[in-house]
Amino acid sequence: MFRNIFGNLTDVVKNLLILNVLFFLATFLFQNQGIYLKADLGSYYPGSPNFKPYQIVTHFFMHADFRHILFNMFGLIFMGPMLENYWGKKRFVIFYFVTALGAWFFHFLIQGIEIHNLTGEWFPNVMSDIQFNIDTIEYNILPGNENYRQVAKTYLTPVLGASGAIYGLLMAFAMLFPNTEFRLLFPPIALKAKWFALILGVFALYQGYENSTGDSIAHFAHLGGMIFGFIMIKIWQKNRSNFY
């Protein structure tokens, strides 16, 4: 089975898979040396003093744990080759990066709106109320205004992962191959791509607004990847002379 899966990998998908795995392995190798790549290469809200411009790109090659990278890379190797063969290498790379960056933008746009609603500012200065260790992403928010405590948590929590791009691929797959069936393990049923994408999109929207306590998943980034994926497909379909 694995020979069939990896034997069908296309060039761009293969390189993205290698890059993600290398970043994942480096995370743990460097951590043993006291260097915490999650803190440096994950992306923070642009108003945070921990934010660096390069994080806009590096964050979607980082993953929190094995399960996180496993699900994202499974989605990449399952859907990526068909889309790369359909579009070609150049368009696939463009689509992957646009949806990844779109997911980043949408996630932090929603966070910015929430911060503005709490404080009346887009980039409030709340760091004076925080004791923070940038290396280990450990922090202690000192007693104070509860709204600013919530903002501080946002400032100090990095976003990691390729999920936004993977959800973008899912949207593209559902639009281009809507009746292709996904055979799920849990529950063990077959589901057409168009319904699978719709279910995950609705779930991301619901979970994003519910914002469950203890939920560390960036649901609005998932939704952002799907939105930007939808827009890209529609633009390319409109300009059919440049689509193939």
Backbone hydrogen bonds in HBPLUS format (Angstrom, degrees):
<---DONOR---> <-ACCEPTOR-->    atom                        ^
c    i                          cat <-CA-CA->   ^        H-A-AA   ^      H-
h    n   atom  resd res      DA  || num        DHA   H-A  angle D-A-AA Bond
n    s   type  num  typ     dist DA aas  dist angle  dist       angle   num
A0004-ASN N   A0001-MET O   3.11 MM   3  5.28 119.9  2.49  98.1 112.1     1
A0005-ILE N   A0001-MET O   3.03 MM   4  6.38 157.6  2.08 150.5 157.0     2
A0006-PHE N   A0002-PHE O   2.93 MM   4  6.05 177.1  1.93 155.4 155.5     3
A0007-GLY N   A0003-ARG O   2.81 MM   4  5.52 137.0  2.00 132.7 145.3     4
A0009-LEU N   A0006-PHE O   3.37 MM   3  5.30 167.4  2.38 102.6 105.5     5
A0014-LYS N   A0010-THR O   2.89 MM   4  5.96 160.0  1.93 154.7 161.1     6
A0015-ASN N   A0011-ASP O   2.99 MM   4  6.25 158.9  2.03 149.7 155.0     7
A0016-LEU N   A0012-VAL O   2.89 MM   4  6.13 159.6  1.93 154.5 160.2     8
A0017-LEU N   A0013-VAL O   2.89 MM   4  6.06 157.1  1.94 150.0 156.6     9
A0018-ILE N   A0014-LYS O   2.96 MM   4  6.22 159.5  2.00 148.7 153.9    10
A0019-LEU N   A0015-ASN O   2.94 MM   4  6.13 164.7  1.97 149.4 153.4    11
A0020-ASN N   A0016-LEU O   2.99 MM   4  6.16 165.7  2.01 150.7 154.2    12
A0021-VAL N   A0017-LEU O   3.02 MM   4  6.20 160.8  2.06 150.2 155.5    13
A0022-LEU N   A0018-ILE O   2.86 MM   4  6.03 161.0  1.90 154.0 159.5    14
A0023-PHE N   A0019-LEU O   2.97 MM   4  6.18 163.0  2.00 152.2 156.4    15
A0024-PHE N   A0020-ASN O   2.99 MM   4  6.14 152.6  2.07 141.3 149.4    16
A0025-LEU N   A0021-VAL O   2.88 MM   4  6.14 162.7  1.91 154.7 158.3    17
A0026-ALA N   A0022-LEU O   2.87 MM   4  6.00 159.1  1.91 148.1 154.7    18
A0027-THR N   A0023-PHE O   2.97 MM   4  6.14 144.0  2.10 141.4 150.2    19
A0029-LEU N   A0025-LEU O   3.03 MM   4  6.27 158.7  2.08 151.9 158.8    20
A0030-PHE N   A0026-ALA O   2.86 MM   4  5.79 171.1  1.87 152.2 154.8    21
A0031-GLN N   A0027-THR O   3.10 MM   4  6.05 142.9  2.24 129.4 140.1    22
A0032-ASN N   A0028-PHE O   3.27 MM   4  6.41 145.6  2.39 137.5 143.5    23
A0033-GLN N   A0030-PHE O   2.83 MM   3  5.04 141.1  1.98 102.5 115.1    24
A0035-ILE N   A0030-PHE O   2.93 MM   5  5.10 164.8  1.95 139.1 135.3    25
A0034-GLY N   A0031-GLN O   2.97 MM   3  4.93 161.0  2.01 106.7 109.9    26
A0039-ALA N   A0036-TYR O   3.19 MM   3  5.67 131.0  2.44 106.3 117.0    27
A0040-ASP N   A0037-LEU O   3.10 MM   3  5.00 120.0  2.47  92.5 107.8    28
A0041-LEU N   A0037-LEU O   2.68 MM   4  5.54 170.3  1.69 160.8 162.8    29
A0042-GLY N   A0038-LYS O   3.10 MM   4  5.20 140.2  2.26 120.0 128.0    30
A0043-SER N   A0159-VAL O   3.07 MM 116  5.11 160.4  2.11 145.4 142.8    31
A0159-VAL N   A0043-SER O   2.75 MM 116  5.11 157.4  1.80 139.5 145.9    32
A0048-SER N   A0045-TYR O   2.78 MM   3  5.47 166.1  1.80 131.1 136.1    33
A0051-PHE N   A0048-SER O   3.09 MM   3  5.45 167.0  2.11 113.3 117.4    34
A0055-GLN N   A0052-LYS O   2.93 MM   3  5.62 154.4  2.00 123.7 131.4    35
A0056-ILE N   A0053-PRO O   3.13 MM   3  5.88 162.9  2.16 121.3 125.5    36
A0057-VAL N   A0054-TYR O   3.16 MM   3  5.84 148.8  2.27 115.5 121.8    37
A0058-THR N   A0054-TYR O   3.09 MM   4  6.33 176.9  2.09 155.1 155.0    38
A0059-HIS N   A0055-GLN O   3.08 MM   4  5.43 157.5  2.13 134.1 137.1    39
A0060-PHE N   A0057-VAL O   3.34 MM   3  6.18 148.2  2.45 119.8 125.2    40
A0061-PHE N   A0058-THR O   3.09 MM   3  5.56 162.0  2.12 118.4 120.4    41
A0062-MET N   A0059-HIS O   3.24 MM   3  5.27 161.6  2.27 103.7 108.8    42
A0161-GLY N   A0059-HIS O   2.89 MM 102  6.14 142.5  2.03 161.4 149.5    43
A0161-GLY N   A0062-MET O   2.71 MM  99  5.12 105.9  2.26 133.9 148.5    44
A0069-ILE N   A0065-ASP O   3.21 MM   4  6.59 164.6  2.23 158.1 160.1    45
A0070-LEU N   A0066-PHE O   2.86 MM   4  5.91 154.2  1.93 150.0 158.4    46
A0071-PHE N   A0067-ARG O   3.13 MM   4  6.24 169.8  2.14 150.6 151.0    47
A0072-ASN N   A0068-HIS O   3.28 MM   4  6.46 163.8  2.31 145.5 150.3    48
A0073-MET N   A0069-ILE O   2.87 MM   4  5.88 166.4  1.89 150.8 155.0    49
A0074-PHE N   A0070-LEU O   2.94 MM   4  5.98 147.1  2.05 142.5 152.0    50
A0075-GLY N   A0071-PHE O   3.10 MM   4  6.29 158.4  2.14 143.4 148.4    51
A0076-LEU N   A0072-ASN O   3.00 MM   4  6.29 150.0  2.09 142.7 151.6    52
A0077-ILE N   A0073-MET O   2.95 MM   4  6.16 167.0  1.97 152.7 154.0    53
A0078-PHE N   A0074-PHE O   2.98 MM   4  6.01 137.2  2.17 142.0 153.6    54
A0079-MET N   A0075-GLY O   3.03 MM   4  5.99 170.4  2.04 148.3 150.9    55
A0080-GLY N   A0076-LEU O   2.76 MM   4  5.01 139.3  1.92 130.8 144.3    56
A0083-LEU N   A0079-MET O   3.31 MM   4  6.54 161.4  2.35 155.3 160.9    57
A0084-GLU N   A0080-GLY O   2.80 MM   4  5.98 161.4  1.83 162.9 169.2    58
A0085-ASN N   A0081-PRO O   2.91 MM   4  6.00 160.7  1.94 147.7 152.9    59
A0086-TYR N   A0082-MET O   3.03 MM   4  6.12 142.3  2.18 134.8 145.1    60
A0087-TRP N   A0083-LEU O   2.89 MM   4  6.05 162.5  1.92 153.4 156.8    61
A0088-GLY N   A0084-GLU O   2.65 MM   4  5.07 149.1  1.74 138.1 149.0    62
A0092-PHE N   A0088-GLY O   3.13 MM   4  6.21 156.4  2.18 149.8 157.2    63
A0093-VAL N   A0089-LYS O   2.96 MM   4  6.19 164.1  1.99 156.8 160.2    64
A0094-ILE N   A0090-LYS O   3.03 MM   4  6.29 165.4  2.05 151.5 155.7    65
A0095-PHE N   A0091-ARG O   2.83 MM   4  6.00 168.2  1.85 152.7 156.1    66
A0096-TYR N   A0092-PHE O   2.90 MM   4  6.06 165.7  1.92 154.0 157.8    67
A0097-PHE N   A0093-VAL O   3.03 MM   4  6.21 170.9  2.04 156.1 157.9    68
A0098-VAL N   A0094-ILE O   2.88 MM   4  5.97 160.8  1.92 154.2 160.4    69
A0099-THR N   A0095-PHE O   3.01 MM   4  6.09 166.3  2.03 151.7 155.1    70
A0100-ALA N   A0096-TYR O   3.02 MM   4  6.16 152.1  2.10 141.3 149.7    71
A0101-LEU N   A0097-PHE O   2.89 MM   4  5.99 165.1  1.91 149.2 153.2    72
A0102-GLY N   A0098-VAL O   2.73 MM   4  5.80 149.1  1.82 142.2 152.5    73
A0103-ALA N   A0099-THR O   2.87 MM   4  5.93 150.6  1.96 140.3 147.2    74
A0104-TRP N   A0100-ALA O   3.15 MM   4  6.44 154.9  2.21 140.9 147.3    75
A0105-PHE N   A0101-LEU O   2.92 MM   4  6.20 166.1  1.94 151.9 155.1    76
A0106-PHE N   A0102-GLY O   2.92 MM   4  6.07 168.0  1.93 152.1 155.1    77
A0107-HIS N   A0103-ALA O   2.98 MM   4  6.03 162.5  2.01 148.5 153.6    78
A0108-PHE N   A0104-TRP O   3.11 MM   4  6.32 169.1  2.12 156.0 158.2    79
A0109-LEU N   A0105-PHE O   2.84 MM   4  5.95 138.8  2.01 144.6 157.0    80
A0110-ILE N   A0106-PHE O   3.09 MM   4  6.27 163.2  2.11 149.7 152.2    81
A0111-GLN N   A0107-HIS O   3.08 MM   4  6.38 157.1  2.14 141.6 148.5    82
A0112-GLY N   A0108-PHE O   2.80 MM   4  5.84 149.7  1.89 135.8 144.3    83
A0113-ILE N   A0109-LEU O   2.97 MM   4  6.27 153.7  2.04 148.6 155.0    84
A0114-GLU N   A0110-ILE O   3.02 MM   4  6.31 158.5  2.07 148.8 154.5    85
A0115-ILE N   A0111-GLN O   2.87 MM   4  6.12 157.6  1.92 150.6 156.9    86
A0116-HIS N   A0112-GLY O   2.86 MM   4  6.05 157.7  1.91 148.1 154.4    87
A0117-ASN N   A0113-ILE O   2.93 MM   4  6.15 153.0  2.01 146.1 153.4    88
A0118-LEU N   A0114-GLU O   3.06 MM   4  6.30 141.7  2.21 141.0 151.1    89
A0119-THR N   A0115-ILE O   2.93 MM   4  6.10 155.0  2.00 153.2 159.3    90
A0120-GLY N   A0116-HIS O   2.66 MM   4  4.60 145.4  1.78 128.4 136.9    91
A0129-ASP N   A0126-VAL O   3.16 MM   3  5.95 165.4  2.18 121.7 126.1    92
A0130-ILE N   A0127-MET O   3.18 MM   3  5.26 155.0  2.25 115.6 114.2    93
A0142-LEU N   A0129-ASP O   2.82 MM  13  5.34 155.5  1.88 156.5 162.6    94
A0131-GLN N   A0140-ASN O   2.99 MM   9  5.13 162.2  2.03 141.6 147.4    95
A0140-ASN N   A0131-GLN O   2.77 MM   9  5.13 154.6  1.84 151.6 159.4    96
A0133-ASN N   A0138-GLU O   2.84 MM   5  5.33 164.2  1.86 170.4 173.0    97
A0137-ILE N   A0133-ASN O   3.04 MM   4  5.79 119.0  2.43 147.5 163.8    98
A0138-GLU N   A0133-ASN O   3.37 MM   5  5.33 148.9  2.48 141.7 144.7    99
A0149-ARG N   A0145-ASN O   3.01 MM   4  6.34 139.3  2.18 145.2 157.7   100
A0150-GLN N   A0146-GLU O   3.08 MM   4  6.43 150.1  2.17 147.5 153.9   101
A0151-VAL N   A0147-ASN O   3.10 MM   4  6.46 152.8  2.17 142.8 150.4   102
A0152-ALA N   A0148-TYR O   2.88 MM   4  6.02 154.8  1.95 141.9 148.8   103
A0153-LYS N   A0149-ARG O   3.13 MM   4  6.42 151.9  2.21 144.0 150.1   104
A0154-THR N   A0150-GLN O   3.21 MM   4  6.55 151.3  2.30 141.7 149.0   105
A0154-THR N   A0151-VAL O   3.02 MM   3  5.06 115.7  2.45  95.6 111.4   106
A0155-TYR N   A0151-VAL O   2.88 MM   4  6.22 157.6  1.93 154.3 161.0   107
A0156-LEU N   A0152-ALA O   3.05 MM   4  6.21 139.9  2.22 144.5 154.5   108
A0157-THR N   A0154-THR O   3.42 MM   3  5.42 171.1  2.42 106.1 108.7   109
A0165-ALA N   A0162-ALA O   3.07 MM   3  5.51 118.6  2.47 110.5 124.1   110
A0166-ILE N   A0162-ALA O   3.03 MM   4  6.30 157.8  2.08 154.0 161.2   111
A0167-TYR N   A0163-SER O   2.84 MM   4  6.05 157.9  1.89 155.4 160.3   112
A0168-GLY N   A0164-GLY O   3.01 MM   4  6.23 140.1  2.17 135.6 147.1   113
A0169-LEU N   A0165-ALA O   2.88 MM   4  6.26 148.4  1.99 146.1 154.4   114
A0170-LEU N   A0166-ILE O   2.92 MM   4  6.22 149.2  2.01 142.5 151.5   115
A0171-MET N   A0167-TYR O   2.99 MM   4  6.26 153.4  2.07 142.7 148.7   116
A0172-ALA N   A0168-GLY O   3.03 MM   4  6.33 160.7  2.07 148.2 153.2   117
A0173-PHE N   A0169-LEU O   2.80 MM   4  5.99 162.0  1.83 152.0 157.3   118
A0174-ALA N   A0170-LEU O   2.91 MM   4  6.07 157.6  1.96 147.9 153.7   119
A0175-MET N   A0171-MET O   3.02 MM   4  6.23 143.2  2.16 144.1 153.8   120
A0176-LEU N   A0172-ALA O   2.88 MM   4  6.02 155.6  1.94 154.3 160.7   121
A0177-PHE N   A0173-PHE O   2.75 MM   4  5.40 154.7  1.81 143.0 150.9   122
A0180-THR N   A0177-PHE O   3.17 MM   3  5.65 168.0  2.19 119.1 122.7   123
A0194-LYS N   A0178-PRO O   3.14 MM  16  4.74 161.3  2.18 138.4 132.6   124
A0193-ALA N   A0180-THR O   2.76 MM  13  5.59 142.9  1.90 156.3 166.7   125
A0182-PHE N   A0191-LEU O   2.70 MM   9  5.16 175.1  1.70 146.1 147.3   126
A0191-LEU N   A0182-PHE O   2.79 MM   9  5.16 159.9  1.83 146.6 153.2   127
A0184-LEU N   A0189-ILE O   2.81 MM   5  5.46 146.8  1.92 177.3 169.1   128
A0189-ILE N   A0187-PRO O   2.81 MM   2  5.73 129.6  2.06 114.6  98.7   129
A0195-TRP N   A0192-LYS O   3.06 MM   3  5.53 124.4  2.39 109.2 122.3   130
A0196-PHE N   A0192-LYS O   2.97 MM   4  6.20 158.8  2.01 157.1 164.1   131
A0197-ALA N   A0193-ALA O   2.92 MM   4  6.07 164.7  1.95 154.5 157.4   132
A0198-LEU N   A0194-LYS O   3.18 MM   4  6.25 155.5  2.25 133.6 140.5   133
A0199-ILE N   A0195-TRP O   2.93 MM   4  6.08 162.7  1.96 149.6 153.6   134
A0200-LEU N   A0196-PHE O   3.04 MM   4  6.25 167.7  2.05 151.0 154.2   135
A0201-GLY N   A0197-ALA O   2.87 MM   4  5.97 152.9  1.94 147.2 155.3   136
A0202-VAL N   A0198-LEU O   2.97 MM   4  6.14 165.1  2.00 152.0 155.2   137
A0203-PHE N   A0199-ILE O   2.94 MM   4  6.08 155.9  1.99 146.0 153.5   138
A0204-ALA N   A0200-LEU O   2.90 MM   4  6.06 154.3  1.97 143.4 149.8   139
A0205-LEU N   A0201-GLY O   3.04 MM   4  6.29 157.8  2.09 147.3 153.0   140
A0206-TYR N   A0202-VAL O   2.90 MM   4  6.10 165.5  1.92 152.0 156.0   141
A0207-GLN N   A0203-PHE O   2.87 MM   4  5.98 172.2  1.87 154.3 156.8   142
A0208-GLY N   A0204-ALA O   2.89 MM   4  5.87 148.1  1.99 139.1 148.4   143
A0209-TYR N   A0205-LEU O   3.13 MM   4  6.34 158.7  2.17 149.1 153.1   144
A0210-GLU N   A0206-TYR O   2.86 MM   4  6.03 154.1  1.93 149.8 158.3   145
A0211-ASN N   A0207-GLN O   2.83 MM   4  5.79 155.1  1.89 141.5 148.0   146
A0215-ASP N   A0212-SER O   3.05 MM   3  5.36 158.3  2.10 131.7 131.4   147
A0219-HIS N   A0217-ILE O   3.02 MM   2  5.66 126.5  2.32 107.3  91.9   148
A0221-ALA N   A0218-ALA O   3.07 MM   3  5.39 135.7  2.27 104.4 116.5   149
A0222-HIS N   A0218-ALA O   3.34 MM   4  6.82 149.6  2.44 146.2 154.1   150
A0223-LEU N   A0219-HIS O   3.05 MM   4  6.42 160.1  2.09 148.0 153.1   151
A0224-GLY N   A0220-PHE O   2.80 MM   4  5.91 149.3  1.89 136.3 145.5   152
A0225-GLY N   A0221-ALA O   2.94 MM   4  6.19 151.6  2.02 147.1 153.3   153
A0226-MET N   A0222-HIS O   3.18 MM   4  6.53 153.4  2.25 146.6 153.3   154
A0227-ILE N   A0223-LEU O   2.91 MM   4  6.19 156.7  1.97 151.6 158.3   155
A0228-PHE N   A0224-GLY O   2.97 MM   4  6.12 171.4  1.98 153.5 155.4   156
A0229-GLY N   A0225-GLY O   2.94 MM   4  5.96 146.0  2.05 136.6 146.9   157
A0230-PHE N   A0226-MET O   2.90 MM   4  6.08 156.9  1.96 147.0 152.4   158
A0231-ILE N   A0227-ILE O   3.01 MM   4  6.31 159.5  2.06 148.9 154.3   159
A0232-MET N   A0228-PHE O   2.95 MM   4  6.12 161.8  1.98 146.8 151.5   160
A0233-ILE N   A0229-GLY O   3.04 MM   4  6.26 165.4  2.06 152.3 155.7   161
A0234-LYS N   A0230-PHE O   3.05 MM   4  6.25 163.6  2.07 150.8 155.2   162
A0235-ILE N   A0231-ILE O   2.95 MM   4  6.17 156.0  2.01 151.3 157.9   163
A0236-TRP N   A0232-MET O   2.97 MM   4  6.19 165.2  1.99 154.0 157.8   164
A0237-GLN N   A0233-ILE O   2.81 MM   4  5.99 152.6  1.89 149.6 158.0   165
A0238-LYS N   A0234-LYS O   2.97 MM   4  6.05 144.1  2.10 139.5 148.5   166
A0239-ASN N   A0235-ILE O   3.09 MM   4  6.36 151.8  2.17 145.9 152.8   167
A0242-ASN N   A0239-ASN O   2.98 MM   3  5.75 156.6  2.04 121.7 128.0   168
A0243-PHE N   A0240-ARG O   3.13 MM   3  4.66 159.4  2.18  94.8 101.2   169
